[in-house]
Amino acid sequence: MRPTLRLLTPDLVRQILDEAFRVLAELGVEIHNPAVLSLLAEHGATVDTSTNRARAKRELVEQALATVPQSFKLYDVSGEPTHDLSGDNVYFTPGSAALNLLDYETGRMRRPNTQDYVQYAKLVSRLDNIASQSTAFIPADVPGPISDSYRLYLSLLYGEKPVVTGTFTVDSFKLMRDLQVAVRGSAAELAAKPLTVFSCCPTSPLKWSDVTSQNVVDCARASIPVEFIAMPLSGFMAPVTLVGTLVQHTAETLSGILISQLANPGAPVLYGGSPAVFDVRYETTPMGAIETMMTDCAYCEIGKSLNIPTQAYIGLSDAKLLDAQAGLETAMGALLAALSGINQISGPGMLDFESCQSLEKLVLDNEICGMALRLVRGIEPKEDLPTMPLLEELLKDKHLLISRHTRRHLKSEHFMPGPAIDRANRQRWTEEGSLTLGQRAHSEVERLIASYEPSRLPDGTKQELTRLMGVEARRFGLDRLPEQ
């Protein structure tokens, strides 16, 4: 039996949805993109161009919901399936778009560069419990206008896993699509075998910028999956109560689904987000707060009730160092997310309110993810009922270490963490150097990067990716791409 977590009753889910439909019909959403407003108006929404506000009746939104795929798959650079985003299947991916990197040598946060990103991509390729890459942090050694496409370029060049990405500009989308087409061979093949998921973020409360709404339309028309990342802040930019926040999150997410499905009915989407409570004491948005995690799990119940695959930013920490707080917040979030059956869990490696990545934390989070994935496999009989023969063997041999039953089931039944997790007795731990958690994690970072195997992407495709990226870089005054 798969263990599960549920926070909302079916009646409460219906009430939240009813209220969200009412919000969209009566208050509407503010959209700063004339083309998107025209798209909505053409399909029956009421649009006020003087206020950039669109109102959509429940029937129109429900028509859009009816065209959303109930599942979709992601594929690696070779075209092999890696994700089945359906049901309660769970996949982990690193958090995205951090501004800083926690430097192990200095213990301080700093702006990352290209070589940091390459190390990150190599590391993620070796982490078994991290199913996809993300464009995890922003290299500071390239011009800002190309930072989105540059991160995707490096991810496709050095890694094979699908990529969770996104863009902060309208112009970057074309190159980011072209990079994916270069890998797949054609736009049709990219649509058939998605390689990325783009994050598209409404602005709370109830607003879409010109850029983000255009990203939704562009992704839909290219059949590139989108994860909607609504970010209401309980007590600041959303009602202080969790139910009130869930209503706002639902309305914001439904508005994105409406735009996507009107642009291309059947475009794949994830019902996602990154809401948080607002800590009035420090004026911060703690991702490690239990109420933030509860909101994540609850809105995914709403997404599941609509038969839409789900995503959440959860399984990360607000700590500034690799410390006990980082571990407890990350582990609690990862476990709750897995028990909730959230399909795409974004967060591993992140610190400091989604603003910092740590390679050492990513190694440790890989172990947390492995434990969470083992948990949701649950407990089931495996040739152990009746148990009497095993106990008779135990009494006869005084152990079951080399029993046929042990050898058959040990690796599947017991999750074995890597060297970063200390399971040695004190004597052995002392003999091996009395290493701290951070030291063990850093040693594992170095070992895994050293064992990196280059992507099997054909050399000709790699050269085409570099050519496309070089052309874009020269547009913004960068004669040569940074040393990798």
C-alpha positions as CSV (number, residue, x, y, z in Angstrom):
1,M,0.0,0.0,0.0
2,R,1.3,3.4,-0.9
3,P,1.2,5.8,2.1
4,T,-0.6,9.1,1.3
5,L,-1.2,12.5,2.9
6,R,-4.4,14.5,2.5
7,L,-5.2,17.9,4.0
8,L,-8.5,18.9,2.4
9,T,-11.9,17.2,2.4
10,P,-13.6,16.8,-1.0
11,D,-16.2,19.3,0.1
12,L,-13.5,21.9,0.9
13,V,-11.8,21.3,-2.4
14,R,-15.1,22.0,-4.2
15,Q,-15.7,25.2,-2.1
16,I,-12.2,26.5,-2.9
17,L,-12.8,25.8,-6.6
18,D,-16.2,27.5,-6.6
19,E,-14.8,30.6,-5.0
20,A,-11.9,30.7,-7.4
21,F,-14.3,30.5,-10.4
22,R,-16.3,33.3,-8.8
23,V,-13.1,35.4,-8.4
24,L,-12.2,35.0,-12.1
25,A,-15.8,35.8,-13.2
26,E,-16.3,38.9,-11.0
27,L,-12.8,40.3,-10.2
28,G,-10.9,38.8,-13.1
29,V,-7.2,39.1,-13.7
30,E,-5.0,42.0,-14.8
31,I,-3.0,41.1,-18.0
32,H,-0.4,43.5,-19.5
33,N,-0.3,41.9,-22.9
34,P,-2.7,43.2,-25.6
35,A,-2.4,40.1,-27.7
36,V,-3.3,37.9,-24.8
37,L,-6.3,40.1,-23.9
38,S,-7.5,39.9,-27.5
39,L,-7.2,36.1,-27.4
40,L,-9.4,36.0,-24.3
41,A,-11.9,38.4,-25.8
42,E,-12.1,36.4,-28.9
43,H,-13.2,33.4,-26.8
44,G,-15.8,35.1,-24.8
45,A,-14.0,36.7,-21.9
46,T,-15.0,40.3,-20.9
47,V,-12.0,42.5,-21.4
48,D,-11.6,46.1,-20.2
49,T,-8.6,47.5,-22.1
50,S,-8.5,50.7,-20.0
51,T,-7.6,48.6,-16.9
52,N,-6.1,45.6,-18.7
53,R,-8.5,43.4,-16.8
54,A,-10.1,40.2,-18.2
55,R,-13.1,38.4,-16.6
56,A,-13.9,34.9,-17.6
57,K,-17.1,33.0,-16.7
58,R,-16.9,29.6,-15.1
59,E,-18.1,27.9,-18.3
60,L,-15.2,29.3,-20.3
61,V,-12.6,28.2,-17.7
62,E,-14.2,24.7,-17.5
63,Q,-14.0,24.4,-21.2
64,A,-10.3,25.1,-21.0
65,L,-9.9,22.6,-18.2
66,A,-11.5,20.0,-20.3
67,T,-8.7,20.2,-22.9
68,V,-5.8,19.9,-20.4
69,P,-3.9,16.6,-20.7
70,Q,-4.3,14.4,-17.6
71,S,-0.7,13.3,-18.0
72,F,2.4,13.7,-20.1
73,K,5.9,12.4,-20.3
74,L,9.4,14.0,-20.4
75,Y,12.3,12.6,-22.4
76,D,16.1,12.9,-22.1
77,V,18.3,14.3,-24.8
78,S,18.4,10.8,-26.4
79,G,14.7,10.7,-26.6
80,E,14.3,8.1,-23.9
81,P,11.3,8.5,-21.5
82,T,12.3,9.6,-18.0
83,H,9.1,11.0,-16.4
84,D,5.5,9.8,-16.4
85,L,3.8,12.8,-14.9
86,S,0.6,11.1,-13.8
87,G,-1.2,9.7,-10.8
88,D,1.0,9.9,-7.7
89,N,4.3,9.4,-9.5
90,V,7.0,11.5,-7.8
91,Y,10.1,13.1,-9.4
92,F,12.7,15.4,-7.8
93,T,14.5,18.3,-9.5
94,P,16.8,21.0,-8.1
95,G,15.4,24.4,-7.4
96,S,15.8,27.0,-10.1
97,A,17.2,30.5,-10.9
98,A,19.2,31.1,-7.7
99,L,21.3,34.3,-7.7
100,N,24.0,32.8,-5.4
101,L,26.1,29.8,-4.8
102,L,27.3,28.6,-1.4
103,D,31.1,28.3,-1.8
104,Y,32.4,25.4,0.2
105,E,35.9,26.7,0.5
106,T,34.9,30.1,2.0
107,G,31.6,29.2,3.6
108,R,30.1,32.3,2.0
109,M,27.6,32.9,-0.7
110,R,28.9,34.4,-4.0
111,R,27.8,35.0,-7.5
112,P,28.4,31.9,-9.6
113,N,30.1,31.7,-13.0
114,T,30.1,29.3,-16.0
115,Q,32.6,26.9,-14.5
116,D,30.3,26.6,-11.4
117,Y,27.4,25.8,-13.7
118,V,29.4,23.1,-15.5
119,Q,30.3,21.5,-12.2
120,Y,26.7,21.6,-11.2
121,A,25.5,20.0,-14.5
122,K,28.1,17.2,-14.1
123,L,27.1,16.6,-10.5
124,V,23.4,16.3,-11.3
125,S,24.1,13.8,-14.0
126,R,25.5,11.5,-11.3
127,L,22.6,11.9,-8.7
128,D,20.3,8.9,-9.1
129,N,17.4,10.3,-7.1
130,I,17.3,13.7,-9.0
131,A,15.3,12.9,-12.1
132,S,15.8,16.1,-14.0
133,Q,18.1,19.1,-14.3
134,S,17.0,22.6,-13.7
135,T,18.6,25.9,-14.7
136,A,19.6,26.1,-11.1
137,F,21.5,29.4,-10.8
138,I,22.4,32.3,-13.0
139,P,26.1,32.6,-14.1
140,A,27.3,36.2,-13.6
141,D,30.0,36.1,-16.4
142,V,27.6,36.5,-19.3
143,P,25.3,39.4,-20.2
144,G,22.0,39.4,-18.5
145,P,19.9,39.2,-21.7
146,I,21.4,35.8,-22.6
147,S,21.5,34.3,-19.1
148,D,18.3,32.3,-19.6
149,S,19.3,30.7,-22.9
150,Y,22.9,30.3,-21.7
151,R,21.8,28.2,-18.7
152,L,19.7,25.9,-20.9
153,Y,22.6,25.7,-23.4
154,L,25.0,24.5,-20.7
155,S,22.4,22.0,-19.4
156,L,21.9,20.5,-22.8
157,L,25.6,20.4,-23.5
158,Y,26.7,18.7,-20.3
159,G,23.7,16.7,-19.1
160,E,21.3,14.2,-20.5
161,K,18.3,14.6,-18.2
162,P,15.3,16.8,-19.0
163,V,15.5,20.4,-17.9
164,V,13.2,22.6,-15.8
165,T,13.8,26.1,-17.1
166,G,12.2,29.4,-18.0
167,T,12.9,32.8,-19.3
168,F,12.5,36.3,-17.9
169,T,12.3,37.9,-21.4
170,V,10.1,37.4,-24.5
171,D,13.1,37.5,-26.9
172,S,14.9,34.6,-25.2
173,F,12.2,32.1,-26.0
174,K,13.0,31.6,-29.7
175,L,16.6,30.6,-29.0
176,M,15.6,28.4,-26.1
177,R,13.2,26.6,-28.4
178,D,15.8,26.4,-31.2
179,L,18.3,24.8,-28.8
180,Q,15.7,22.1,-28.0
181,V,14.9,21.6,-31.7
182,A,18.6,21.2,-32.4
183,V,18.6,18.3,-29.9
184,R,15.4,16.7,-31.1
185,G,15.9,17.3,-34.9
186,S,12.6,19.0,-35.6
187,A,9.8,21.0,-33.9
188,A,7.4,18.1,-34.4
189,E,9.8,15.7,-32.6
190,L,10.2,18.2,-29.8
191,A,6.4,18.4,-29.4
192,A,6.2,14.6,-29.4
193,K,9.0,14.1,-26.9
194,P,9.2,17.2,-24.6
195,L,12.7,17.9,-23.3
196,T,12.0,20.8,-20.9
197,V,9.3,22.3,-18.6
198,F,9.1,26.1,-18.6
199,S,8.2,27.9,-15.4
200,C,5.6,30.7,-15.9
201,C,4.8,32.9,-13.0
202,P,1.7,35.1,-12.5
203,T,2.2,38.1,-10.1
204,S,0.1,38.1,-7.0
205,P,-2.5,39.2,-6.7
206,L,-4.2,38.1,-9.9
207,K,-1.9,39.6,-12.5
208,W,0.1,38.5,-15.5
209,S,2.9,40.6,-16.9
210,D,3.5,41.1,-20.6
211,V,6.5,38.7,-20.5
212,T,5.1,35.9,-18.5
213,S,1.7,35.8,-20.3
214,Q,3.5,35.7,-23.6
215,N,5.7,32.9,-22.4
216,V,2.6,30.9,-21.6
217,V,1.3,31.5,-25.2
218,D,4.7,30.7,-26.8
219,C,5.1,27.5,-24.9
220,A,1.6,26.4,-25.6
221,R,1.9,26.9,-29.4
222,A,5.2,25.0,-29.4
223,S,3.7,22.2,-27.2
224,I,6.4,22.8,-24.6
225,P,5.1,21.9,-21.1
226,V,4.5,24.8,-18.7
227,E,4.5,24.7,-14.9
228,F,2.4,27.5,-13.4
229,I,4.2,29.1,-10.4
230,A,1.7,31.2,-8.6
231,M,3.3,32.8,-5.5
232,P,0.6,34.3,-3.1
233,L,2.1,35.3,0.2
234,S,-0.2,34.6,3.1
235,G,-0.8,37.7,5.2
236,F,0.9,40.1,2.8
237,M,-0.1,39.5,-0.9
238,A,-2.9,37.0,-0.1
239,P,-5.3,36.4,2.8
240,V,-3.6,35.3,6.0
241,T,-5.6,32.1,6.2
242,L,-4.5,29.1,4.3
243,V,-7.9,28.6,2.8
244,G,-8.0,32.2,1.6
245,T,-4.5,31.8,0.1
246,L,-5.6,28.6,-1.6
247,V,-8.5,30.3,-3.3
248,Q,-6.2,33.0,-4.6
249,H,-3.6,30.5,-5.8
250,T,-6.4,28.5,-7.5
251,A,-7.7,31.6,-9.3
252,E,-4.2,32.6,-10.5
253,T,-3.4,29.1,-11.7
254,L,-6.7,28.7,-13.5
255,S,-6.1,32.0,-15.3
256,G,-2.8,30.6,-16.6
257,I,-4.5,27.4,-17.7
258,L,-7.1,29.4,-19.5
259,I,-4.5,31.4,-21.5
260,S,-2.6,28.2,-22.3
261,Q,-5.5,26.2,-23.5
262,L,-7.0,29.0,-25.6
263,A,-3.6,29.4,-27.3
264,N,-3.4,25.7,-28.0
265,P,-6.0,23.3,-26.6
266,G,-4.3,20.2,-25.3
267,A,-1.0,21.9,-24.4
268,P,0.7,20.1,-21.5
269,V,0.8,21.9,-18.1
270,L,1.7,21.3,-14.5
271,Y,-0.6,22.6,-11.8
272,G,2.2,24.2,-9.7
273,G,3.3,27.0,-7.5
274,S,5.6,28.5,-4.9
275,P,3.4,30.2,-2.3
276,A,4.6,31.0,1.1
277,V,3.5,32.5,4.4
278,F,4.8,35.9,5.2
279,D,6.7,36.1,8.5
280,V,5.8,39.6,9.8
281,R,8.6,39.5,12.4
282,Y,11.4,39.4,9.8
283,E,9.5,40.5,6.6
284,T,10.5,37.2,4.9
285,T,8.8,34.4,2.9
286,P,9.9,31.2,4.6
287,M,9.8,28.2,2.3
288,G,10.6,26.0,5.3
289,A,7.5,27.1,7.3
290,I,5.1,24.2,7.9
291,E,2.2,26.4,6.7
292,T,4.0,26.9,3.4
293,M,4.5,23.2,3.0
294,M,0.8,22.6,3.9
295,T,-0.3,25.1,1.3
296,D,1.8,23.3,-1.3
297,C,0.4,19.9,-0.5
298,A,-3.1,21.3,-0.4
299,Y,-3.1,23.1,-3.7
300,C,-1.8,19.9,-5.3
301,E,-4.8,18.1,-4.0
302,I,-6.9,20.7,-5.9
303,G,-4.8,20.1,-9.0
304,K,-5.3,16.4,-8.7
305,S,-9.1,16.9,-8.3
306,L,-9.0,18.5,-11.7
307,N,-6.9,15.6,-13.1
308,I,-3.9,17.8,-13.9
309,P,-0.3,16.7,-13.1
310,T,1.2,18.7,-10.2
311,Q,4.3,20.6,-9.2
312,A,5.6,22.4,-6.1
313,Y,8.6,24.3,-4.8
314,I,9.1,22.3,-1.6
315,G,11.9,20.3,-0.1
316,L,14.2,23.3,0.3
317,S,15.4,25.5,3.2
318,D,15.7,29.1,4.3
319,A,19.0,28.3,6.2
320,K,22.1,30.2,5.1
321,L,24.5,27.3,5.7
322,L,24.6,23.5,5.5
323,D,23.3,23.0,9.0
324,A,20.6,21.2,11.0
325,Q,17.9,23.7,9.9
326,A,18.8,23.0,6.3
327,G,18.3,19.3,6.9
328,L,15.1,19.4,8.9
329,E,13.3,21.8,6.6
330,T,14.3,20.0,3.4
331,A,13.6,16.5,4.7
332,M,10.2,17.5,6.1
333,G,9.2,19.2,2.8
334,A,10.4,16.3,0.7
335,L,8.6,13.7,2.7
336,L,5.3,15.7,2.8
337,A,5.5,16.3,-1.0
338,A,6.2,12.6,-1.7
339,L,3.3,11.5,0.6
340,S,1.1,14.0,-1.3
341,G,2.0,12.5,-4.6
342,I,3.3,15.8,-6.1
343,N,4.5,14.8,-9.5
344,Q,7.4,17.3,-9.9
345,I,9.1,18.4,-6.7
346,S,11.4,21.4,-7.2
347,G,13.7,22.4,-4.4
348,P,16.8,20.2,-3.7
349,G,20.0,22.1,-3.2
350,M,18.3,25.4,-2.4
351,L,19.0,27.7,0.6
352,D,18.1,31.2,1.7
353,F,14.5,31.7,0.5
354,E,15.1,30.2,-3.0
355,S,18.1,32.5,-3.7
356,C,21.1,30.2,-3.2
357,Q,22.2,26.8,-4.5
358,S,24.8,24.5,-2.8
359,L,26.4,21.6,-4.4
360,E,27.1,19.9,-1.1
361,K,23.4,20.4,-0.1
362,L,22.4,18.9,-3.4
363,V,24.3,15.7,-2.6
364,L,22.7,15.5,0.8
365,D,19.3,16.2,-0.7
366,N,19.7,13.4,-3.2
367,E,19.8,11.1,-0.1
368,I,16.7,12.7,1.3
369,C,15.0,12.2,-2.0
370,G,16.0,8.6,-2.0
371,M,14.6,8.1,1.4
372,A,11.3,9.8,0.4
373,L,11.0,7.7,-2.7
374,R,11.6,4.5,-0.7
375,L,8.9,5.6,1.8
376,V,6.2,6.0,-0.9
377,R,6.9,2.5,-2.2
378,G,5.4,1.3,1.0
379,I,5.5,-2.1,2.6
380,E,4.4,-5.3,0.8
381,P,5.0,-9.0,1.1
382,K,8.1,-10.4,-0.7
383,E,8.3,-14.1,-0.3
384,D,8.0,-13.7,3.4
385,L,4.5,-15.0,4.1
386,P,4.4,-17.6,5.6
387,T,7.4,-16.4,7.7
388,M,8.0,-19.8,9.5
389,P,10.6,-21.1,7.0
390,L,12.7,-17.9,7.4
391,L,12.6,-18.1,11.2
392,E,13.5,-21.8,11.0
393,E,16.5,-20.9,8.8
394,L,17.5,-18.2,11.3
395,L,17.4,-20.5,14.3
396,K,19.4,-23.1,12.3
397,D,22.1,-20.8,10.9
398,K,22.1,-18.1,13.7
399,H,21.8,-15.3,11.0
400,L,20.2,-14.6,7.6
401,L,23.1,-12.5,6.1
402,I,23.7,-14.9,3.2
403,S,20.2,-16.3,3.0
404,R,18.8,-16.7,-0.5
405,H,15.9,-14.5,0.5
406,T,18.2,-11.8,1.8
407,R,20.3,-11.8,-1.3
408,R,17.1,-11.5,-3.5
409,H,15.5,-8.7,-1.7
410,L,18.2,-6.7,0.2
411,K,18.9,-4.0,-2.4
412,S,15.2,-3.4,-3.3
413,E,13.9,-3.5,0.3
414,H,16.6,-1.4,2.0
415,F,17.6,2.1,0.8
416,M,21.4,2.4,1.1
417,P,22.5,6.0,1.2
418,G,25.9,7.1,-0.1
419,P,29.0,8.0,1.8
420,A,27.8,11.5,2.7
421,I,25.4,9.9,5.3
422,D,27.3,8.5,8.4
423,R,26.2,5.0,9.4
424,A,29.6,3.9,10.7
425,N,30.2,3.0,14.4
426,R,32.1,5.6,16.4
427,Q,35.4,3.7,16.1
428,R,35.3,3.4,12.3
429,W,34.1,7.0,12.0
430,T,37.2,8.1,14.1
431,E,39.6,5.9,12.1
432,E,38.3,7.4,8.9
433,G,39.0,11.0,10.0
434,S,36.0,12.0,12.1
435,L,34.6,13.8,9.1
436,T,31.8,16.3,9.5
437,L,28.6,16.2,7.4
438,G,29.9,19.1,5.3
439,Q,33.3,17.4,4.7
440,R,31.6,14.2,3.7
441,A,29.3,16.0,1.3
442,H,32.1,17.9,-0.3
443,S,34.2,14.8,-0.7
444,E,31.2,13.2,-2.5
445,V,30.8,16.3,-4.7
446,E,34.4,15.9,-5.8
447,R,34.1,12.2,-6.3
448,L,30.9,12.4,-8.4
449,I,32.2,15.2,-10.6
450,A,35.4,13.3,-11.2
451,S,33.3,10.3,-12.3
452,Y,31.3,12.4,-14.8
453,E,30.8,10.8,-18.2
454,P,30.3,13.3,-21.1
455,S,26.8,13.5,-22.6
456,R,26.1,11.0,-25.4
457,L,24.6,13.8,-27.5
458,P,26.2,13.6,-31.0
459,D,29.2,15.9,-31.5
460,G,27.5,17.6,-34.4
461,T,24.5,18.5,-32.2
462,K,26.8,19.9,-29.5
463,Q,28.6,22.0,-32.2
464,E,25.2,23.3,-33.4
465,L,24.2,24.2,-29.8
466,T,27.4,26.2,-29.4
467,R,27.0,27.9,-32.8
468,L,23.4,29.0,-31.8
469,M,24.6,30.2,-28.4
470,G,27.6,32.0,-29.9
471,V,25.4,33.9,-32.4
472,E,23.1,35.1,-29.6
473,A,26.1,36.1,-27.4
474,R,27.6,38.3,-30.1
475,R,24.3,40.1,-30.4
476,F,24.9,41.4,-26.9
477,G,28.6,42.2,-27.2
478,L,30.2,38.9,-26.0
479,D,32.7,37.9,-28.7
480,R,33.5,34.5,-27.1
481,L,31.6,32.3,-24.7
482,P,33.3,31.9,-21.3
483,E,35.8,29.2,-20.7
484,Q,34.1,25.9,-19.7
